[in-house]
Amino acid sequence: MSFIKLDEYKIHLGYFGEDLRDYLDKGNYNQVFIIVDEHTRVDCLPFLKVEMGSVSTKIIEIQSGETNKTITTCTQIWQKMMERGGGRRDLTINLGGGVIGDMGGFCASTFKRGMDFIQMPTTLLSQVDASVGGKLGIDFAEIKNSIGLFKNPLAVMVWPEFLKTLSPRELRSGFAEVIKHSLIASAAQWTELRQIEKMEVVHAIKFLEKSILIKKNIVEADPFESGLRKVLNFGHTIGHALESNALNSDEPLLHGEAIAAGMICESYLSLKKGLLPQDLDQITQFLLKQYGKCEFGTDSYSRLLALMQQDKKNDTTEINFTMLKSPGEALFNQIASEEEIIASLDYYRQQ
Ligand SMILES: NC(=O)c1ccc[n+]([C@@H]2O[C@H](COP(=O)([O-])OP(=O)(O)OC[C@H]3O[C@@H](n4cnc5c(N)ncnc54)[C@H](O)[C@@H]3O)[C@@H](O)[C@H]2O)c1
């Protein structure tokens, strides 16, 4: 077991049983809520229950999936907390991927003005990214994460064994954030990653700590995203628009799949701005090989642009991007025109 210390909390990496019992003893909580979905109830909860020992818990099960990261599901969670007489002296453990982490943390932080919560991320994406940095929230009016807050958890517990029951598609989706961390902050890690033919759990475990450290260093330097933290948005301005656009379609995209496409488009924008002089093709080919292509036509361009405009990363009417200077080095607060964005979507579609 090792841990990564942030200013206000620790990320425990590896077996967490003793530390968890320690938090429970020190907190002397009235009761413990555990939020799960139908997958983590089967694949992850039995392990956690053993580690909880005789502590009495109330399981709150929600339906998995981004389409359920809504105020309706929050109402169900709050209702269950209310029925059980929940309050500020309770603890919530969010046992799941980024959807449960974001939404469970949001519910715990707002119920009766907030109780402690522990993030127990069970997907690669949530272990390296979503559970670190205190961003909580839900989707609203078809805009991803448009309602939420910054609030740090009591602790984050990353148990790599949880990754073994993830589907290959979900594992690959999580890898997109590992790739993003390399592209914005570590040329050496990008070089190593590019050697991977097919992403497997062993690769995920290999890059877990390094990737968490990249995110940790960035969020600690800028907890409320007033500057540097924006580099983490690389791939996300166009990626979120693609994800939102596909959300209610017959073929919704996983978060990482949309971000992979977004990273290709935003690397293209970087090149058009005179940055990233020689790596666009390598980045494009690697991401396409791993993720394939997500399909969208020119008829979605105006909706995609409208979604980008709504993005909460924009302070003004201009659309804000993070671009790459080179692999391992990113620049935030970059602006691209509508024509340039459309050209980047054309570039992607023509691959
Ligand atoms: N807060 C942040 O800083 C931040 C950063 C990045 C992403 N996010 C958010 O994270 C969300 C995506 O997270 P995600 O990719 O983890 O998706 P997810 O939470 O939807 O989980 C993906 C699927 O995997 C299943 N699952 C989870 N753990 C499992 C396990 N161990 N074994 C088997 N199945 C398991 C879930 O039930 C679900 O069906 C998005 O909503 C995104 O906005 C937040």
The ligand as a Tripos MOL2 file, in Angstrom:
@<TRIPOS>MOLECULE
LIG
   44    48     1     0     0
SMALL
NO_CHARGES

@<TRIPOS>ATOM
      1 N1        -14.9120   14.8930  -11.5110 N.am      1 LIG1
      2 C1        -13.9720   14.8590  -12.4200 C.2       1 LIG1
      3 O1        -12.9280   15.5060  -12.2880 O.2       1 LIG1
      4 C2        -14.1560   14.0010  -13.6410 C.ar      1 LIG1
      5 C3        -13.0820   13.7730  -14.5110 C.ar      1 LIG1
      6 C4        -13.2870   12.9250  -15.6010 C.ar      1 LIG1
      7 C5        -14.5260   12.3310  -15.8010 C.ar      1 LIG1
      8 N2        -15.5480   12.5900  -14.9500 N.ar      1 LIG1
      9 C6        -16.8640   11.9730  -15.1450 C.3       1 LIG1
     10 O2        -16.7410   10.5560  -15.0260 O.3       1 LIG1
     11 C7        -17.8310    9.9650  -15.7280 C.3       1 LIG1
     12 C8        -17.3470    8.7560  -16.4810 C.3       1 LIG1
     13 O3        -16.8160    7.8330  -15.5540 O.3       1 LIG1
     14 P1        -16.5710    6.3010  -15.9290 P.3       1 LIG1
     15 O4        -15.9060    6.2170  -17.2180 O.co2     1 LIG1
     16 O5        -15.9690    5.7010  -14.7400 O.co2     1 LIG1
     17 O6        -18.0430    5.7530  -16.2220 O.3       1 LIG1
     18 P2        -19.1890    5.1100  -15.2990 P.3       1 LIG1
     19 O7        -19.1700    5.6370  -13.9520 O.co2     1 LIG1
     20 O8        -20.4310    5.2370  -16.1020 O.co2     1 LIG1
     21 O9        -18.7780    3.5710  -15.2440 O.3       1 LIG1
     22 C9        -18.7140    2.8350  -16.4240 C.3       1 LIG1
     23 C10       -19.4360    1.4780  -16.3360 C.3       1 LIG1
     24 O10       -18.5930    0.5620  -15.6590 O.3       1 LIG1
     25 C11       -19.3310   -0.0910  -14.6330 C.3       1 LIG1
     26 N3        -18.3500   -0.4160  -13.6010 N.ar      1 LIG1
     27 C12       -17.7490    0.4330  -12.7500 C.ar      1 LIG1
     28 N4        -16.8110   -0.2050  -12.0570 N.ar      1 LIG1
     29 C13       -16.8250   -1.4890  -12.4560 C.ar      1 LIG1
     30 C14       -16.0480   -2.6310  -12.1170 C.ar      1 LIG1
     31 N5        -15.0360   -2.5620  -11.2520 N.pl3     1 LIG1
     32 N6        -16.3440   -3.8010  -12.7160 N.ar      1 LIG1
     33 C15       -17.3370   -3.8720  -13.6460 C.ar      1 LIG1
     34 N7        -18.0810   -2.8210  -14.0320 N.ar      1 LIG1
     35 C16       -17.8210   -1.6400  -13.4390 C.ar      1 LIG1
     36 C17       -20.3860    0.9050  -14.2240 C.3       1 LIG1
     37 O11       -21.4550    0.2720  -13.6140 O.3       1 LIG1
     38 C18       -20.7430    1.4920  -15.5810 C.3       1 LIG1
     39 O12       -21.6440    0.6480  -16.2440 O.3       1 LIG1
     40 C19       -18.4220   11.0300  -16.6080 C.3       1 LIG1
     41 O13       -19.6480   11.4110  -16.0740 O.3       1 LIG1
     42 C20       -17.4230   12.1740  -16.5320 C.3       1 LIG1
     43 O14       -18.0470   13.4320  -16.6710 O.3       1 LIG1
     44 C21       -15.3790   13.3930  -13.8830 C.ar      1 LIG1
@<TRIPOS>BOND
     1     1     2 1
     2     2     3 2
     3     2     4 1
     4     4     5 ar
     5     4    44 ar
     6     5     6 ar
     7     6     7 ar
     8     7     8 ar
     9     8     9 1
    10     8    44 ar
    11     9    10 1
    12     9    42 1
    13    10    11 1
    14    11    12 1
    15    11    40 1
    16    12    13 1
    17    13    14 1
    18    14    15 2
    19    14    16 1
    20    14    17 1
    21    17    18 1
    22    18    19 2
    23    18    20 1
    24    18    21 1
    25    21    22 1
    26    22    23 1
    27    23    24 1
    28    23    38 1
    29    24    25 1
    30    25    26 1
    31    25    36 1
    32    26    27 ar
    33    26    35 ar
    34    27    28 ar
    35    28    29 ar
    36    29    30 ar
    37    29    35 ar
    38    30    31 1
    39    30    32 ar
    40    32    33 ar
    41    33    34 ar
    42    34    35 ar
    43    36    37 1
    44    36    38 1
    45    38    39 1
    46    40    41 1
    47    40    42 1
    48    42    43 1
@<TRIPOS>SUBSTRUCTURE
     1 LIG1         1 GROUP 0 **** ****
